[in-house]
Amino acid sequence: MQGLKSAIGNTLRRMLPRRAFESARFRWWCASYYYPRLVQSKFARRTPEVRGFGVAEASGLADRLRGVNLLAPTEMCWVQTRHGSDKGRSWHNYTAVYASLLDSRRNQPMRIFELGLGSNNPDLPATMGGTGTPGGSLRGWRELFPRAHIYGADFDRDVLFEEDRIKTYYCDQLDPAAIRDLWSQPELQGGMDVILDDGLHTFEANVSFLDGSLAQLRPGGIYIVEDIVRKSIDDWCNRIETVYAKKYPELEFAVAILPNPLNVRDDNNLLIIRRGAD
């Protein structure tokens, strides 16, 4: 048994870059979550429950999502976790889904936008708390997509920043005028290949930003709403059926419910929208 553990450890060290072991917190995550899941996923599967709408069933989007093994950690999981994002840490399985959707585009000149940089101001809603890492997921996208330009926005002006291939902006997603102002910025013209809403996690806020931003999605692009609570899923399904699927018949809609016993807030669920290539 000890020899098997040693062999697994050596294999994993060859798979992961040296910098992945620099953070003590990250080392703990690797030891307690990444390594065990990597082994477990060879023998077991845990897959999403997916509700497809529009052309999502016919196009194969829903079936692709149903085929994701949420127990299998990916490179995207550890890169985002190392940068301080919670998208694949343990209580969220998002990066396993994103890897399935986006790995084939890793070397393309993408334009990626994420709402919600991760405020560490405890007085603001949806805060990460004082120990959070603002901008962590944007830096993770930059590493994962070496030819991409990364953009972000947040309500907390104190966490806005600009770095190589990253630029961020102010936005209040509950204010339609602020959303219009965001998308009027010169560098945001031309649309996005990926839009993620990781901002204020309420149905009203998500709908507000979606209504003001869906037109920015490029052909072949993907729009994702994260952290949907279980009690809002029926609201989303109803709105998709009665509003979005009728208004945007060319789009694919899927609600993915991701089982995860470590997610005590029951918010490990996604809305995924894909625009077909022209």
C-alpha positions in Angstrom: 0.0 0.0 0.0 2.8 2.4 0.9 4.4 1.7 -2.5 1.2 2.5 -4.3 0.8 5.8 -2.4 4.4 6.7 -3.3 3.8 5.9 -7.0 0.6 7.9 -7.1 2.4 10.8 -5.4 5.3 10.8 -7.8 2.9 10.6 -10.8 0.9 13.6 -9.6 4.0 15.6 -9.0 5.1 15.0 -12.6 1.6 16.1 -13.7 1.5 19.3 -11.8 3.9 22.3 -12.2 6.3 23.1 -9.4 4.6 26.4 -8.6 1.4 24.5 -7.7 3.1 23.4 -4.5 4.2 26.9 -3.4 1.1 27.7 -1.3 0.5 25.8 2.0 -3.2 26.3 1.6 -3.0 24.9 -1.9 -0.9 21.9 -0.8 -3.6 21.1 1.8 -6.3 21.3 -0.9 -4.2 19.0 -3.1 -3.7 16.5 -0.4 -7.2 16.5 1.0 -9.3 16.9 -2.1 -7.4 16.9 -5.5 -5.4 13.7 -5.0 -8.2 11.6 -3.5 -10.7 12.7 -6.1 -8.2 12.0 -8.9 -8.0 8.4 -7.7 -11.7 8.1 -6.8 -12.7 9.3 -10.3 -11.0 6.3 -11.9 -13.6 4.0 -10.2 -16.7 6.2 -9.6 -18.8 8.8 -11.4 -21.0 11.7 -10.2 -22.7 13.5 -13.0 -25.0 16.6 -13.3 -28.7 16.6 -13.5 -29.4 18.7 -16.6 -32.5 20.3 -17.9 -32.2 21.4 -21.5 -34.2 24.0 -23.3 -34.4 25.4 -26.8 -32.1 23.5 -29.1 -29.8 22.4 -26.3 -31.0 18.8 -26.5 -30.8 18.5 -30.3 -27.4 20.2 -30.4 -25.8 17.9 -27.8 -25.1 20.6 -25.2 -27.3 18.9 -22.6 -25.8 15.5 -23.3 -22.2 16.8 -23.0 -23.0 18.3 -19.6 -24.6 15.0 -18.5 -21.4 13.2 -19.4 -19.1 15.3 -17.0 -17.7 13.3 -14.1 -17.8 15.9 -11.3 -15.5 13.7 -9.2 -12.6 14.1 -11.8 -10.5 17.2 -11.0 -8.9 18.9 -14.0 -6.0 21.2 -14.7 -8.6 24.0 -14.7 -9.6 23.0 -11.2 -6.1 23.4 -9.7 -5.1 26.5 -11.7 -8.2 28.4 -10.5 -7.8 27.1 -6.9 -4.2 28.1 -6.8 -5.1 31.6 -7.8 -7.7 31.8 -5.0 -10.9 31.1 -6.9 -13.5 28.8 -5.4 -14.8 27.6 -8.8 -13.3 24.1 -8.3 -12.1 24.1 -4.7 -14.3 21.5 -3.1 -17.8 22.9 -2.5 -18.1 23.9 -6.2 -17.5 21.7 -9.2 -17.7 24.3 -11.9 -14.3 23.9 -13.3 -15.0 20.3 -14.2 -17.9 21.5 -16.3 -15.9 24.4 -17.8 -13.1 22.1 -18.8 -15.5 20.0 -20.8 -16.9 23.1 -22.5 -13.7 25.2 -23.1 -10.6 23.0 -23.1 -10.7 22.7 -26.9 -10.4 26.5 -27.1 -7.5 26.9 -24.8 -5.1 28.3 -27.5 -7.6 30.5 -29.2 -7.5 34.3 -29.0 -10.5 34.4 -26.7 -12.3 37.4 -25.0 -13.4 36.4 -21.6 -15.5 38.5 -19.2 -16.4 37.8 -15.6 -18.7 39.8 -13.4 -17.7 39.7 -9.8 -14.0 40.0 -8.9 -14.5 38.8 -5.4 -14.9 41.7 -3.0 -13.2 41.3 0.4 -15.2 44.1 2.0 -17.4 42.5 4.7 -19.9 45.4 4.5 -20.9 44.5 0.9 -23.3 41.8 -0.2 -21.8 38.6 -1.7 -18.5 39.4 -0.1 -15.7 36.7 0.2 -14.7 38.1 3.6 -11.4 39.5 4.6 -9.4 36.4 3.5 -10.7 36.4 -0.1 -8.5 37.0 -3.1 -10.0 39.6 -5.4 -9.4 38.9 -9.1 -8.2 35.4 -8.5 -10.3 33.7 -11.2 -9.4 36.4 -13.8 -5.7 35.5 -13.2 -6.6 31.9 -13.5 -8.3 32.5 -16.9 -5.2 34.4 -18.0 -3.0 31.4 -17.2 -5.4 28.9 -18.7 -6.0 30.8 -21.9 -2.5 32.3 -22.9 -3.9 34.1 -26.0 -7.0 35.5 -24.3 -7.8 39.0 -23.1 -9.6 38.9 -19.8 -12.1 41.5 -18.6 -14.0 41.9 -15.4 -16.3 44.1 -13.4 -17.5 44.6 -9.9 -19.6 46.8 -7.7 -16.7 47.3 -5.3 -14.4 49.9 -6.8 -11.6 49.1 -4.4 -11.0 45.7 -6.0 -10.7 47.0 -9.6 -7.3 46.5 -11.2 -5.4 46.3 -14.5 -2.6 43.9 -15.3 -1.1 42.2 -18.4 -4.1 41.1 -20.5 -6.6 41.9 -17.7 -8.7 45.0 -17.4 -11.6 45.6 -15.0 -14.5 48.0 -14.7 -17.2 49.2 -12.3 -20.7 47.8 -12.7 -23.9 47.6 -10.6 -25.7 44.7 -12.1 -29.0 45.8 -10.6 -28.8 49.1 -12.6 -29.6 48.7 -16.3 -27.9 52.1 -17.0 -24.7 50.9 -15.4 -24.8 47.7 -17.5 -25.2 49.8 -20.6 -22.4 52.0 -19.6 -20.2 49.0 -19.0 -20.7 47.6 -22.4 -20.2 51.0 -24.0 -16.5 50.9 -22.9 -14.2 51.0 -26.0 -12.2 47.9 -25.1 -15.4 45.9 -24.6 -16.7 46.5 -28.1 -16.8 43.4 -30.4 -18.5 41.0 -27.9 -17.2 38.2 -25.7 -16.5 34.5 -26.2 -17.2 33.7 -22.6 -19.4 35.7 -20.1 -19.6 34.6 -16.5 -21.9 36.0 -13.9 -20.3 35.5 -10.5 -21.6 38.7 -9.0 -24.6 39.2 -6.7 -26.2 35.8 -6.4 -29.9 36.6 -6.5 -32.4 35.7 -9.2 -33.3 39.4 -9.8 -29.6 40.4 -10.1 -28.7 37.6 -12.4 -31.7 38.3 -14.7 -30.9 42.0 -14.7 -27.3 41.4 -16.0 -28.4 38.6 -18.4 -31.0 40.9 -20.0 -28.4 43.6 -20.5 -25.5 41.4 -21.6 -26.7 38.5 -23.6 -26.4 40.5 -26.8 -22.6 40.7 -26.2 -22.2 37.0 -26.7 -20.3 36.1 -29.8 -21.2 33.3 -32.2 -20.0 30.1 -30.6 -19.8 31.9 -27.2 -20.9 30.6 -23.8 -22.7 32.6 -21.1 -22.7 31.1 -17.5 -24.6 32.1 -14.4 -22.9 30.6 -11.3 -24.1 29.9 -7.7 -27.8 29.4 -8.5 -29.5 28.3 -5.3 -31.7 25.2 -5.6 -34.9 27.1 -4.7 -34.4 29.4 -7.7 -34.1 26.6 -10.3 -37.8 26.4 -11.0 -37.9 30.2 -11.5 -35.0 29.9 -14.0 -36.7 27.1 -15.9 -40.0 29.0 -16.1 -38.2 32.1 -17.3 -36.3 30.2 -19.9 -39.4 28.5 -21.3 -41.6 31.6 -21.2 -39.2 34.3 -22.1 -35.7 33.4 -23.3 -36.3 30.3 -25.5 -39.0 32.3 -27.4 -37.0 35.5 -27.6 -33.8 33.7 -28.6 -34.7 30.6 -30.5 -31.2 30.3 -31.9 -29.7 29.9 -28.4 -29.2 26.7 -26.3 -30.1 26.8 -22.7 -29.3 24.3 -20.0 -29.7 24.3 -16.2 -27.1 22.0 -14.6 -27.7 20.8 -11.0 -24.3 19.6 -9.7 -24.6 17.1 -6.8 -22.0 17.9 -4.1 -22.3 16.8 -0.5 -19.7 19.4 0.5 -21.9 22.3 -0.7 -23.9 23.1 2.4 -25.5 26.2 0.9 -27.1 24.2 -1.9 -25.9 26.7 -4.5 -23.7 24.4 -6.7 -25.8 24.9 -9.8 -25.3 26.6 -13.2 -27.2 28.2 -16.0 -25.3 27.6 -19.3 -26.3 29.4 -22.5 -24.5 28.8 -25.8 -24.8 30.7 -29.1 -24.3 28.6 -32.1 -21.7 29.5 -34.6 -23.0 31.5 -37.6 
